[in-house]
Amino acid sequence: MKSYRNAIAALVLAFVFSTSAFAGDGIIHTDRTPPPPPPPTNGIMWTGIASPASEGDALPEIALTLLQALIPLL
């Protein structure tokens, strides 16, 4: 009885692993057309973070940032 149980468990385990290996192989056809790609952006993207070169002397700001990052570690 125990060998039957082990054989069934091995088959179930093999089935589970084999189904995940074949995931995504099927092609699903739908009547919907894919959306058009977004238009390309030209120019400069603004991220909201100023670069240190535009601020002049960035050394005090870098030191302050490092100090603020180290305070919780003390």
PyMOL Python script that loads the backbone (N, CA, C, O; Angstrom):
from pymol import cmd

cmd.read_pdbstr("""\
ATOM      1  N   MET A   1       0.821  -1.186   0.000  1.00  0.00           N
ATOM      2  CA  MET A   1       0.000   0.000   0.000  1.00  0.00           C
ATOM      3  C   MET A   1       0.873   1.262   0.000  1.00  0.00           C
ATOM      4  O   MET A   1       0.533   2.270  -0.618  1.00  0.00           O
ATOM      5  N   LYS A   2       2.017   1.178   0.716  1.00  0.00           N
ATOM      6  CA  LYS A   2       2.888   2.333   0.786  1.00  0.00           C
ATOM      7  C   LYS A   2       3.554   2.595  -0.565  1.00  0.00           C
ATOM      8  O   LYS A   2       3.745   3.752  -0.937  1.00  0.00           O
ATOM      9  N   SER A   3       3.908   1.550  -1.299  1.00  0.00           N
ATOM     10  CA  SER A   3       4.544   1.759  -2.601  1.00  0.00           C
ATOM     11  C   SER A   3       3.547   2.374  -3.592  1.00  0.00           C
ATOM     12  O   SER A   3       3.930   3.181  -4.439  1.00  0.00           O
ATOM     13  N   TYR A   4       2.268   1.992  -3.485  1.00  0.00           N
ATOM     14  CA  TYR A   4       1.228   2.581  -4.331  1.00  0.00           C
ATOM     15  C   TYR A   4       1.095   4.080  -4.038  1.00  0.00           C
ATOM     16  O   TYR A   4       0.956   4.890  -4.954  1.00  0.00           O
ATOM     17  N   ARG A   5       1.139   4.430  -2.780  1.00  0.00           N
ATOM     18  CA  ARG A   5       1.018   5.827  -2.374  1.00  0.00           C
ATOM     19  C   ARG A   5       2.213   6.638  -2.874  1.00  0.00           C
ATOM     20  O   ARG A   5       2.044   7.765  -3.338  1.00  0.00           O
ATOM     21  N   ASN A   6       3.427   6.069  -2.781  1.00  0.00           N
ATOM     22  CA  ASN A   6       4.624   6.751  -3.268  1.00  0.00           C
ATOM     23  C   ASN A   6       4.582   6.912  -4.788  1.00  0.00           C
ATOM     24  O   ASN A   6       5.015   7.939  -5.310  1.00  0.00           O
ATOM     25  N   ALA A   7       4.068   5.913  -5.500  1.00  0.00           N
ATOM     26  CA  ALA A   7       3.979   5.996  -6.956  1.00  0.00           C
ATOM     27  C   ALA A   7       3.002   7.085  -7.369  1.00  0.00           C
ATOM     28  O   ALA A   7       3.282   7.843  -8.298  1.00  0.00           O
ATOM     29  N   ILE A   8       1.865   7.176  -6.697  1.00  0.00           N
ATOM     30  CA  ILE A   8       0.886   8.208  -7.006  1.00  0.00           C
ATOM     31  C   ILE A   8       1.462   9.591  -6.699  1.00  0.00           C
ATOM     32  O   ILE A   8       1.267  10.528  -7.474  1.00  0.00           O
ATOM     33  N   ALA A   9       2.162   9.725  -5.585  1.00  0.00           N
ATOM     34  CA  ALA A   9       2.767  11.007  -5.217  1.00  0.00           C
ATOM     35  C   ALA A   9       3.819  11.415  -6.244  1.00  0.00           C
ATOM     36  O   ALA A   9       3.918  12.594  -6.582  1.00  0.00           O
ATOM     37  N   ALA A  10       4.600  10.473  -6.744  1.00  0.00           N
ATOM     38  CA  ALA A  10       5.612  10.766  -7.762  1.00  0.00           C
ATOM     39  C   ALA A  10       4.952  11.189  -9.069  1.00  0.00           C
ATOM     40  O   ALA A  10       5.434  12.105  -9.736  1.00  0.00           O
ATOM     41  N   LEU A  11       3.855  10.533  -9.443  1.00  0.00           N
ATOM     42  CA  LEU A  11       3.148  10.906 -10.666  1.00  0.00           C
ATOM     43  C   LEU A  11       2.537  12.304 -10.555  1.00  0.00           C
ATOM     44  O   LEU A  11       2.599  13.089 -11.501  1.00  0.00           O
ATOM     45  N   VAL A  12       1.958  12.606  -9.418  1.00  0.00           N
ATOM     46  CA  VAL A  12       1.377  13.935  -9.216  1.00  0.00           C
ATOM     47  C   VAL A  12       2.466  15.004  -9.258  1.00  0.00           C
ATOM     48  O   VAL A  12       2.280  16.064  -9.855  1.00  0.00           O
ATOM     49  N   LEU A  13       3.596  14.721  -8.626  1.00  0.00           N
ATOM     50  CA  LEU A  13       4.698  15.670  -8.631  1.00  0.00           C
ATOM     51  C   LEU A  13       5.246  15.876 -10.042  1.00  0.00           C
ATOM     52  O   LEU A  13       5.532  17.009 -10.429  1.00  0.00           O
ATOM     53  N   ALA A  14       5.393  14.813 -10.806  1.00  0.00           N
ATOM     54  CA  ALA A  14       5.853  14.928 -12.190  1.00  0.00           C
ATOM     55  C   ALA A  14       4.853  15.698 -13.038  1.00  0.00           C
ATOM     56  O   ALA A  14       5.254  16.483 -13.898  1.00  0.00           O
ATOM     57  N   PHE A  15       3.574  15.493 -12.817  1.00  0.00           N
ATOM     58  CA  PHE A  15       2.547  16.218 -13.555  1.00  0.00           C
ATOM     59  C   PHE A  15       2.600  17.707 -13.254  1.00  0.00           C
ATOM     60  O   PHE A  15       2.486  18.532 -14.160  1.00  0.00           O
ATOM     61  N   VAL A  16       2.772  18.052 -11.991  1.00  0.00           N
ATOM     62  CA  VAL A  16       2.816  19.460 -11.596  1.00  0.00           C
ATOM     63  C   VAL A  16       4.028  20.148 -12.231  1.00  0.00           C
ATOM     64  O   VAL A  16       3.907  21.259 -12.746  1.00  0.00           O
ATOM     65  N   PHE A  17       5.185  19.501 -12.198  1.00  0.00           N
ATOM     66  CA  PHE A  17       6.370  20.103 -12.787  1.00  0.00           C
ATOM     67  C   PHE A  17       6.281  20.186 -14.308  1.00  0.00           C
ATOM     68  O   PHE A  17       6.776  21.147 -14.896  1.00  0.00           O
ATOM     69  N   SER A  18       5.678  19.226 -14.941  1.00  0.00           N
ATOM     70  CA  SER A  18       5.607  19.236 -16.400  1.00  0.00           C
ATOM     71  C   SER A  18       4.598  20.266 -16.907  1.00  0.00           C
ATOM     72  O   SER A  18       4.792  20.814 -17.992  1.00  0.00           O
ATOM     73  N   THR A  19       3.546  20.542 -16.173  1.00  0.00           N
ATOM     74  CA  THR A  19       2.577  21.537 -16.635  1.00  0.00           C
ATOM     75  C   THR A  19       3.165  22.937 -16.576  1.00  0.00           C
ATOM     76  O   THR A  19       2.851  23.767 -17.429  1.00  0.00           O
ATOM     77  N   SER A  20       4.005  23.219 -15.596  1.00  0.00           N
ATOM     78  CA  SER A  20       4.612  24.547 -15.536  1.00  0.00           C
ATOM     79  C   SER A  20       5.674  24.715 -16.613  1.00  0.00           C
ATOM     80  O   SER A  20       5.961  25.843 -17.013  1.00  0.00           O
ATOM     81  N   ALA A  21       6.265  23.628 -17.091  1.00  0.00           N
ATOM     82  CA  ALA A  21       7.273  23.718 -18.141  1.00  0.00           C
ATOM     83  C   ALA A  21       6.644  24.080 -19.479  1.00  0.00           C
ATOM     84  O   ALA A  21       7.305  24.697 -20.314  1.00  0.00           O
ATOM     85  N   PHE A  22       5.392  23.718 -19.705  1.00  0.00           N
ATOM     86  CA  PHE A  22       4.732  23.995 -20.966  1.00  0.00           C
ATOM     87  C   PHE A  22       3.848  25.244 -20.914  1.00  0.00           C
ATOM     88  O   PHE A  22       3.086  25.492 -21.849  1.00  0.00           O
ATOM     89  N   ALA A  23       3.933  26.010 -19.872  1.00  0.00           N
ATOM     90  CA  ALA A  23       3.097  27.204 -19.753  1.00  0.00           C
ATOM     91  C   ALA A  23       3.503  28.231 -20.798  1.00  0.00           C
ATOM     92  O   ALA A  23       4.689  28.502 -20.983  1.00  0.00           O
ATOM     93  N   GLY A  24       2.532  28.794 -21.470  1.00  0.00           N
ATOM     94  CA  GLY A  24       2.781  29.844 -22.439  1.00  0.00           C
ATOM     95  C   GLY A  24       3.080  29.347 -23.839  1.00  0.00           C
ATOM     96  O   GLY A  24       3.319  30.167 -24.725  1.00  0.00           O
ATOM     97  N   ASP A  25       3.080  28.040 -24.083  1.00  0.00           N
ATOM     98  CA  ASP A  25       3.352  27.528 -25.417  1.00  0.00           C
ATOM     99  C   ASP A  25       2.159  27.662 -26.344  1.00  0.00           C
ATOM    100  O   ASP A  25       2.322  27.679 -27.564  1.00  0.00           O
ATOM    101  N   GLY A  26       0.978  27.756 -25.791  1.00  0.00           N
ATOM    102  CA  GLY A  26      -0.216  27.856 -26.619  1.00  0.00           C
ATOM    103  C   GLY A  26      -0.395  29.259 -27.167  1.00  0.00           C
ATOM    104  O   GLY A  26      -0.022  30.241 -26.525  1.00  0.00           O
ATOM    105  N   ILE A  27      -0.961  29.344 -28.341  1.00  0.00           N
ATOM    106  CA  ILE A  27      -1.217  30.641 -28.961  1.00  0.00           C
ATOM    107  C   ILE A  27      -2.708  30.920 -28.833  1.00  0.00           C
ATOM    108  O   ILE A  27      -3.540  30.136 -29.291  1.00  0.00           O
ATOM    109  N   ILE A  28      -3.028  32.026 -28.216  1.00  0.00           N
ATOM    110  CA  ILE A  28      -4.428  32.392 -28.021  1.00  0.00           C
ATOM    111  C   ILE A  28      -4.764  33.466 -29.044  1.00  0.00           C
ATOM    112  O   ILE A  28      -4.168  34.543 -29.044  1.00  0.00           O
ATOM    113  N   HIS A  29      -5.708  33.172 -29.904  1.00  0.00           N
ATOM    114  CA  HIS A  29      -6.132  34.136 -30.911  1.00  0.00           C
ATOM    115  C   HIS A  29      -7.373  34.862 -30.405  1.00  0.00           C
ATOM    116  O   HIS A  29      -8.352  34.240 -29.993  1.00  0.00           O
ATOM    117  N   THR A  30      -7.311  36.149 -30.442  1.00  0.00           N
ATOM    118  CA  THR A  30      -8.460  36.962 -30.066  1.00  0.00           C
ATOM    119  C   THR A  30      -8.795  37.884 -31.224  1.00  0.00           C
ATOM    120  O   THR A  30      -7.975  38.084 -32.120  1.00  0.00           O
ATOM    121  N   ASP A  31      -9.971  38.435 -31.210  1.00  0.00           N
ATOM    122  CA  ASP A  31     -10.389  39.349 -32.264  1.00  0.00           C
ATOM    123  C   ASP A  31      -9.929  40.776 -32.008  1.00  0.00           C
ATOM    124  O   ASP A  31     -10.063  41.643 -32.872  1.00  0.00           O
ATOM    125  N   ARG A  32      -9.396  41.014 -30.841  1.00  0.00           N
ATOM    126  CA  ARG A  32      -8.957  42.363 -30.500  1.00  0.00           C
ATOM    127  C   ARG A  32      -7.588  42.641 -31.108  1.00  0.00           C
ATOM    128  O   ARG A  32      -6.712  41.776 -31.117  1.00  0.00           O
ATOM    129  N   THR A  33      -7.421  43.834 -31.605  1.00  0.00           N
ATOM    130  CA  THR A  33      -6.111  44.234 -32.120  1.00  0.00           C
ATOM    131  C   THR A  33      -5.308  44.833 -30.980  1.00  0.00           C
ATOM    132  O   THR A  33      -5.879  45.443 -30.077  1.00  0.00           O
ATOM    133  N   PRO A  34      -4.000  44.670 -31.007  1.00  0.00           N
ATOM    134  CA  PRO A  34      -3.192  45.230 -29.921  1.00  0.00           C
ATOM    135  C   PRO A  34      -3.201  46.756 -29.981  1.00  0.00           C
ATOM    136  O   PRO A  34      -3.361  47.331 -31.058  1.00  0.00           O
ATOM    137  N   PRO A  35      -3.033  47.409 -28.850  1.00  0.00           N
ATOM    138  CA  PRO A  35      -3.041  48.875 -28.843  1.00  0.00           C
ATOM    139  C   PRO A  35      -1.819  49.410 -29.578  1.00  0.00           C
ATOM    140  O   PRO A  35      -0.784  48.745 -29.620  1.00  0.00           O
ATOM    141  N   PRO A  36      -1.925  50.594 -30.151  1.00  0.00           N
ATOM    142  CA  PRO A  36      -0.774  51.162 -30.856  1.00  0.00           C
ATOM    143  C   PRO A  36       0.328  51.533 -29.862  1.00  0.00           C
ATOM    144  O   PRO A  36       0.048  51.837 -28.703  1.00  0.00           O
ATOM    145  N   PRO A  37       1.561  51.508 -30.314  1.00  0.00           N
ATOM    146  CA  PRO A  37       2.652  51.870 -29.398  1.00  0.00           C
ATOM    147  C   PRO A  37       2.586  53.353 -29.061  1.00  0.00           C
ATOM    148  O   PRO A  37       2.062  54.144 -29.845  1.00  0.00           O
ATOM    149  N   PRO A  38       3.112  53.735 -27.906  1.00  0.00           N
ATOM    150  CA  PRO A  38       3.086  55.148 -27.528  1.00  0.00           C
ATOM    151  C   PRO A  38       3.994  55.958 -28.454  1.00  0.00           C
ATOM    152  O   PRO A  38       4.975  55.431 -28.978  1.00  0.00           O
ATOM    153  N   PRO A  39       3.674  57.217 -28.653  1.00  0.00           N
ATOM    154  CA  PRO A  39       4.517  58.040 -29.525  1.00  0.00           C
ATOM    155  C   PRO A  39       5.883  58.260 -28.887  1.00  0.00           C
ATOM    156  O   PRO A  39       5.996  58.336 -27.664  1.00  0.00           O
ATOM    157  N   PRO A  40       6.911  58.361 -29.710  1.00  0.00           N
ATOM    158  CA  PRO A  40       8.249  58.592 -29.142  1.00  0.00           C
ATOM    159  C   PRO A  40       8.339  59.983 -28.543  1.00  0.00           C
ATOM    160  O   PRO A  40       7.722  60.932 -29.026  1.00  0.00           O
ATOM    161  N   THR A  41       9.116  60.078 -27.486  1.00  0.00           N
ATOM    162  CA  THR A  41       9.292  61.373 -26.830  1.00  0.00           C
ATOM    163  C   THR A  41      10.571  62.011 -27.336  1.00  0.00           C
ATOM    164  O   THR A  41      11.607  61.354 -27.440  1.00  0.00           O
ATOM    165  N   ASN A  42      10.494  63.266 -27.643  1.00  0.00           N
ATOM    166  CA  ASN A  42      11.658  64.029 -28.076  1.00  0.00           C
ATOM    167  C   ASN A  42      11.921  65.110 -27.052  1.00  0.00           C
ATOM    168  O   ASN A  42      10.996  65.760 -26.566  1.00  0.00           O
ATOM    169  N   GLY A  43      13.175  65.296 -26.731  1.00  0.00           N
ATOM    170  CA  GLY A  43      13.521  66.355 -25.789  1.00  0.00           C
ATOM    171  C   GLY A  43      14.037  65.794 -24.484  1.00  0.00           C
ATOM    172  O   GLY A  43      14.489  64.650 -24.418  1.00  0.00           O
ATOM    173  N   ILE A  44      13.969  66.595 -23.464  1.00  0.00           N
ATOM    174  CA  ILE A  44      14.511  66.246 -22.154  1.00  0.00           C
ATOM    175  C   ILE A  44      13.379  65.788 -21.257  1.00  0.00           C
ATOM    176  O   ILE A  44      12.339  66.441 -21.166  1.00  0.00           O
ATOM    177  N   MET A  45      13.590  64.663 -20.596  1.00  0.00           N
ATOM    178  CA  MET A  45      12.598  64.169 -19.632  1.00  0.00           C
ATOM    179  C   MET A  45      12.912  64.741 -18.259  1.00  0.00           C
ATOM    180  O   MET A  45      14.045  64.641 -17.790  1.00  0.00           O
ATOM    181  N   TRP A  46      11.945  65.324 -17.627  1.00  0.00           N
ATOM    182  CA  TRP A  46      12.130  65.886 -16.296  1.00  0.00           C
ATOM    183  C   TRP A  46      11.743  64.849 -15.261  1.00  0.00           C
ATOM    184  O   TRP A  46      10.609  64.370 -15.245  1.00  0.00           O
ATOM    185  N   THR A  47      12.686  64.500 -14.395  1.00  0.00           N
ATOM    186  CA  THR A  47      12.437  63.499 -13.366  1.00  0.00           C
ATOM    187  C   THR A  47      12.139  64.126 -12.021  1.00  0.00           C
ATOM    188  O   THR A  47      11.687  63.434 -11.108  1.00  0.00           O
ATOM    189  N   GLY A  48      12.379  65.416 -11.875  1.00  0.00           N
ATOM    190  CA  GLY A  48      12.135  66.081 -10.607  1.00  0.00           C
ATOM    191  C   GLY A  48      13.350  66.101  -9.709  1.00  0.00           C
ATOM    192  O   GLY A  48      13.317  66.713  -8.642  1.00  0.00           O
ATOM    193  N   ILE A  49      14.423  65.443 -10.119  1.00  0.00           N
ATOM    194  CA  ILE A  49      15.659  65.413  -9.341  1.00  0.00           C
ATOM    195  C   ILE A  49      16.675  66.280 -10.060  1.00  0.00           C
ATOM    196  O   ILE A  49      17.003  66.034 -11.220  1.00  0.00           O
ATOM    197  N   ALA A  50      17.164  67.281  -9.379  1.00  0.00           N
ATOM    198  CA  ALA A  50      18.147  68.160 -10.002  1.00  0.00           C
ATOM    199  C   ALA A  50      19.511  67.503  -9.969  1.00  0.00           C
ATOM    200  O   ALA A  50      19.870  66.858  -8.983  1.00  0.00           O
ATOM    201  N   SER A  51      20.264  67.660 -11.024  1.00  0.00           N
ATOM    202  CA  SER A  51      21.602  67.079 -11.067  1.00  0.00           C
ATOM    203  C   SER A  51      22.560  67.940 -10.254  1.00  0.00           C
ATOM    204  O   SER A  51      22.370  69.154 -10.169  1.00  0.00           O
ATOM    205  N   PRO A  52      23.579  67.341  -9.656  1.00  0.00           N
ATOM    206  CA  PRO A  52      24.527  68.126  -8.857  1.00  0.00           C
ATOM    207  C   PRO A  52      25.278  69.161  -9.684  1.00  0.00           C
ATOM    208  O   PRO A  52      25.708  70.179  -9.140  1.00  0.00           O
ATOM    209  N   ALA A  53      25.447  68.932 -10.973  1.00  0.00           N
ATOM    210  CA  ALA A  53      26.176  69.891 -11.801  1.00  0.00           C
ATOM    211  C   ALA A  53      25.390  71.196 -11.947  1.00  0.00           C
ATOM    212  O   ALA A  53      25.984  72.262 -12.109  1.00  0.00           O
ATOM    213  N   SER A  54      24.081  71.117 -11.891  1.00  0.00           N
ATOM    214  CA  SER A  54      23.288  72.331 -12.066  1.00  0.00           C
ATOM    215  C   SER A  54      23.164  73.132 -10.770  1.00  0.00           C
ATOM    216  O   SER A  54      22.754  74.292 -10.804  1.00  0.00           O
ATOM    217  N   GLU A  55      23.504  72.545  -9.651  1.00  0.00           N
ATOM    218  CA  GLU A  55      23.369  73.237  -8.377  1.00  0.00           C
ATOM    219  C   GLU A  55      24.650  73.933  -7.932  1.00  0.00           C
ATOM    220  O   GLU A  55      24.647  74.660  -6.939  1.00  0.00           O
ATOM    221  N   GLY A  56      25.715  73.720  -8.640  1.00  0.00           N
ATOM    222  CA  GLY A  56      26.963  74.350  -8.236  1.00  0.00           C
ATOM    223  C   GLY A  56      27.757  73.424  -7.344  1.00  0.00           C
ATOM    224  O   GLY A  56      28.189  72.362  -7.792  1.00  0.00           O
ATOM    225  N   ASP A  57      27.963  73.803  -6.080  1.00  0.00           N
ATOM    226  CA  ASP A  57      28.757  73.013  -5.145  1.00  0.00           C
ATOM    227  C   ASP A  57      27.870  71.966  -4.481  1.00  0.00           C
ATOM    228  O   ASP A  57      27.061  72.308  -3.618  1.00  0.00           O
ATOM    229  N   ALA A  58      28.003  70.706  -4.861  1.00  0.00           N
ATOM    230  CA  ALA A  58      27.138  69.650  -4.358  1.00  0.00           C
ATOM    231  C   ALA A  58      27.763  68.887  -3.195  1.00  0.00           C
ATOM    232  O   ALA A  58      27.119  68.012  -2.617  1.00  0.00           O
ATOM    233  N   LEU A  59      29.010  69.207  -2.842  1.00  0.00           N
ATOM    234  CA  LEU A  59      29.677  68.465  -1.777  1.00  0.00           C
ATOM    235  C   LEU A  59      28.940  68.562  -0.434  1.00  0.00           C
ATOM    236  O   LEU A  59      28.793  67.533   0.226  1.00  0.00           O
ATOM    237  N   PRO A  60      28.474  69.726   0.005  1.00  0.00           N
ATOM    238  CA  PRO A  60      27.720  69.763   1.280  1.00  0.00           C
ATOM    239  C   PRO A  60      26.430  68.949   1.225  1.00  0.00           C
ATOM    240  O   PRO A  60      26.036  68.336   2.217  1.00  0.00           O
ATOM    241  N   GLU A  61      25.782  68.943   0.080  1.00  0.00           N
ATOM    242  CA  GLU A  61      24.539  68.169  -0.035  1.00  0.00           C
ATOM    243  C   GLU A  61      24.816  66.671   0.042  1.00  0.00           C
ATOM    244  O   GLU A  61      24.050  65.932   0.661  1.00  0.00           O
ATOM    245  N   ILE A  62      25.893  66.220  -0.573  1.00  0.00           N
ATOM    246  CA  ILE A  62      26.260  64.803  -0.514  1.00  0.00           C
ATOM    247  C   ILE A  62      26.633  64.412   0.913  1.00  0.00           C
ATOM    248  O   ILE A  62      26.237  63.350   1.392  1.00  0.00           O
ATOM    249  N   ALA A  63      27.395  65.270   1.592  1.00  0.00           N
ATOM    250  CA  ALA A  63      27.778  64.989   2.976  1.00  0.00           C
ATOM    251  C   ALA A  63      26.553  64.928   3.880  1.00  0.00           C
ATOM    252  O   ALA A  63      26.466  64.066   4.755  1.00  0.00           O
ATOM    253  N   LEU A  64      25.607  65.841   3.670  1.00  0.00           N
ATOM    254  CA  LEU A  64      24.390  65.844   4.482  1.00  0.00           C
ATOM    255  C   LEU A  64      23.561  64.582   4.237  1.00  0.00           C
ATOM    256  O   LEU A  64      23.007  64.011   5.176  1.00  0.00           O
ATOM    257  N   THR A  65      23.477  64.154   2.995  1.00  0.00           N
ATOM    258  CA  THR A  65      22.733  62.936   2.665  1.00  0.00           C
ATOM    259  C   THR A  65      23.371  61.720   3.312  1.00  0.00           C
ATOM    260  O   THR A  65      22.667  60.874   3.864  1.00  0.00           O
ATOM    261  N   LEU A  66      24.690  61.620   3.254  1.00  0.00           N
ATOM    262  CA  LEU A  66      25.386  60.502   3.898  1.00  0.00           C
ATOM    263  C   LEU A  66      25.189  60.526   5.414  1.00  0.00           C
ATOM    264  O   LEU A  66      24.987  59.483   6.036  1.00  0.00           O
ATOM    265  N   LEU A  67      25.250  61.713   5.999  1.00  0.00           N
ATOM    266  CA  LEU A  67      25.043  61.818   7.436  1.00  0.00           C
ATOM    267  C   LEU A  67      23.641  61.396   7.842  1.00  0.00           C
ATOM    268  O   LEU A  67      23.463  60.709   8.848  1.00  0.00           O
ATOM    269  N   GLN A  68      22.643  61.805   7.065  1.00  0.00           N
ATOM    270  CA  GLN A  68      21.275  61.419   7.362  1.00  0.00           C
ATOM    271  C   GLN A  68      21.068  59.917   7.185  1.00  0.00           C
ATOM    272  O   GLN A  68      20.245  59.325   7.884  1.00  0.00           O
ATOM    273  N   ALA A  69      21.794  59.297   6.271  1.00  0.00           N
ATOM    274  CA  ALA A  69      21.674  57.855   6.077  1.00  0.00           C
ATOM    275  C   ALA A  69      22.362  57.086   7.193  1.00  0.00           C
ATOM    276  O   ALA A  69      21.956  55.967   7.505  1.00  0.00           O
ATOM    277  N   LEU A  70      23.391  57.657   7.798  1.00  0.00           N
ATOM    278  CA  LEU A  70      24.131  56.954   8.848  1.00  0.00           C
ATOM    279  C   LEU A  70      23.526  57.123  10.234  1.00  0.00           C
ATOM    280  O   LEU A  70      23.801  56.314  11.120  1.00  0.00           O
ATOM    281  N   ILE A  71      22.714  58.149  10.446  1.00  0.00           N
ATOM    282  CA  ILE A  71      22.128  58.398  11.773  1.00  0.00           C
ATOM    283  C   ILE A  71      21.302  57.215  12.284  1.00  0.00           C
ATOM    284  O   ILE A  71      21.449  56.847  13.450  1.00  0.00           O
ATOM    285  N   PRO A  72      20.440  56.602  11.462  1.00  0.00           N
ATOM    286  CA  PRO A  72      19.661  55.462  11.998  1.00  0.00           C
ATOM    287  C   PRO A  72      20.521  54.248  12.354  1.00  0.00           C
ATOM    288  O   PRO A  72      20.090  53.394  13.129  1.00  0.00           O
ATOM    289  N   LEU A  73      21.720  54.164  11.803  1.00  0.00           N
ATOM    290  CA  LEU A  73      22.587  53.023  12.109  1.00  0.00           C
ATOM    291  C   LEU A  73      23.263  53.138  13.462  1.00  0.00           C
ATOM    292  O   LEU A  73      23.764  52.142  13.984  1.00  0.00           O
ATOM    293  N   LEU A  74      23.291  54.332  14.042  1.00  0.00           N
ATOM    294  CA  LEU A  74      23.964  54.508  15.342  1.00  0.00           C
ATOM    295  C   LEU A  74      23.132  54.078  16.494  1.00  0.00           C
ATOM    296  O   LEU A  74      23.571  54.169  17.641  1.00  0.00           O
TER     297      LEU A  74
END
""", "prot")
cmd.dss("prot")
cmd.show_as("cartoon", "prot")
cmd.util.cbc("prot")
cmd.orient("prot")
